[in-house]
Amino acid sequence: MVRVTANYDDYIHEPSNENLDAIPGDNGLPLVGHTLAFYKDPYAWACKQYQKHGSLVLRTNIWGGKGVTLLGPDLMERVYLDPGRDFSSRMGFMARVGIFFGNSVIMEDFGHHRHQRRILQTAFKNDSLKHYTAEINGIYDRALDEWGKDSDKTILFFSYIKELLLEVAAEVFIGEKDRGEAMRKMNQAFIDCTNGTMYIVPFRFPGNTLDKGLRGRKFLEDKFRALVPIKRAGDGLDMLSHFCREKDEDGEFYTDEEIASQTIFLLFAAHDTTTAAITHTIYYLARHPEIKQRLYEECKAVGKDALDYEDLDAVPYMQQIFLEVQRVRTSTPIVPRRTIRELELNGVKIPAHTMIFTVPRFTHNMPEYWTAPETFDPDRFSPERAEHKQHAFLFHPFGGGAHKCIGMHFSQMEYKCFLYKFMLRYDFESRHEGEPFMQTLPLPKPADLMPIKLIKR
């Protein structure tokens, strides 16, 4: 029997439980606990802790708070599907993300989550995605023409693609086509807001990371709230226009605050995950010329300058590459929750109100499921091998259950349309000075910003 949904007046007011001495694991270093290792690379930390303690349920001590890390496909299924409504996304994200993305869809549970998710539905239907595809292809053409001036030069690819995808987000999400000072200010506010989630000092004072982040958030909120009446009265096809015209279960428009919060979060989620996916794709293609050549041949065989929405299934090998990139360098390194009540997982009792962390990349690399998981091998996702289908939650880069990413298809469309055009126009070679450190948080990327030499075809 499914439990009745808990009210927000209940569990959200409870402090997080930190009495976890009975949980397998350790508390890490004095004062800092596991923070340094976990912050540097949650996957490497999880592997080391699993080898040390032999448990898929591990005590975790990070950022001044204690919690539990859960690993493996069975536990991922339990958390993401949450049949007993035992886990709160709101309270999982509240401590660090909530101050920047409060009231967004990621910050809501159960009925509240369904209510907020309705805002987003029309913006991600097929007709809308078709429109975005055509618009995005035009933006890519413009940008790749400009990139031509840097042919035969070394560029920092991460910086180029981040700027380009911020431009896409501005035009597609809010209909902002001015590439001048207004877009620059919006982009900087977005970057400050994103960086703000990784504050070290939990106190705001002028000029620190938290202060800049909150100022960026306020700038974006004010900008989007001011646009709501304009968008609601118009017939625009950008995402913000869809949000403004959407109505709730009672036939009422959503509030300006709700719309602004959803837009800010989607800018963050859609832009950063796609930026990471494309950057890591370039990283691995540069190291595997045979895979890069096979992808180029697939793109040439389509015989078009651009992928229309109907063509997205015409590049199956590109889809395999996308999935393999998500396996080895998952764009969402950590997914938090908090328990609502006491429960038992893998024979371990987890108290109510305990912070939970999942590390998708651990499950994506378990050798008992994946063939040579340390090898970059897109063919593991081919119909013949389909290694990811051994368990429903062996591969979960977009989460699962009620909170599965609503922008999943948009992200893949954005990725494919760019990579298709880029491969037809340019070849490239990596220009790292040694093997780069692979940053995990706040955004997965090579720390040297992925230098490549652009070569016109």
Stockholm file with secondary structure:
# STOCKHOLM 1.0

chainA/1-457         MVRVTANYDDYIHEPSNENLDAIPGDNGLPLVGHTLAFYKDPYAWACKQYQKHGSLVLRTNIWGGKGVTLLGPDLMERVYLDPGRDFSSRMGFMARVGIFFGNSVIMEDFGHHRHQRRILQTAFKNDSLKHYTAEINGIYDRALDEWGKDSDKTILFFSYIKELLLEVAAEVFIGEKDRGEAMRKMNQAFIDCTNGTMYIVPFRFPGNTLDKGLRGRKFLEDKFRALVPIKRAGDGLDMLSHFCREKDEDGEFYTDEEIASQTIFLLFAAHDTTTAAITHTIYYLARHPEIKQRLYEECKAVGKDALDYEDLDAVPYMQQIFLEVQRVRTSTPIVPRRTIRELELNGVKIPAHTMIFTVPRFTHNMPEYWTAPETFDPDRFSPERAEHKQHAFLFHPFGGGAHKCIGMHFSQMEYKCFLYKFMLRYDFESRHEGEPFMQTLPLPKPADLMPIKLIKR
#=GR chainA/1-457 SS CCCCCCCHHHHTTSCCCCCCTTSSSCCCBTTTBTHHHHHHCHHHHHHHHHHHHCCSEEEEEETTEEEEEECSHHHHHHHHHCTTCCEEHHHHHHTTTHHHHTTSGGGCCHHHHHHHHHHHHGGGSHHHHHHHHHHHHHHHHHHHHHHGGGTTSEEEHHHHHHHHHHHHHHHHHHCCCCCSHHHHHHHHHHHHHHHHTTCSSCSCCTTSHHHHHHHHHHHHHHHHHHHHHHHHHSCCCSHHHHHHHCBCTTSCBCCHHHHHHHHHHHHHHHHHHHHHHHHHHHHHHHHCHHHHHHHHHHHHHHCSSSCCGGGGGGCHHHHHHHHHHHHHSCSCCCEEEEESSCEEETTEEECTTCEEEECHHHHTTCTTTSSSTTSCCGGGGSTTTCGGGGSTTSCCTTCCGGGSCTTHHHHHHHHHHHHHHHHHHEEEEECCSSSCCEECSSSCEETTCCEEEEEEC
#=GC SS_cons         CCCCCCCHHHHTTSCCCCCCTTSSSCCCBTTTBTHHHHHHCHHHHHHHHHHHHCCSEEEEEETTEEEEEECSHHHHHHHHHCTTCCEEHHHHHHTTTHHHHTTSGGGCCHHHHHHHHHHHHGGGSHHHHHHHHHHHHHHHHHHHHHHGGGTTSEEEHHHHHHHHHHHHHHHHHHCCCCCSHHHHHHHHHHHHHHHHTTCSSCSCCTTSHHHHHHHHHHHHHHHHHHHHHHHHHSCCCSHHHHHHHCBCTTSCBCCHHHHHHHHHHHHHHHHHHHHHHHHHHHHHHHHCHHHHHHHHHHHHHHCSSSCCGGGGGGCHHHHHHHHHHHHHSCSCCCEEEEESSCEEETTEEECTTCEEEECHHHHTTCTTTSSSTTSCCGGGGSTTTCGGGGSTTSCCTTCCGGGSCTTHHHHHHHHHHHHHHHHHHEEEEECCSSSCCEECSSSCEETTCCEEEEEEC
//
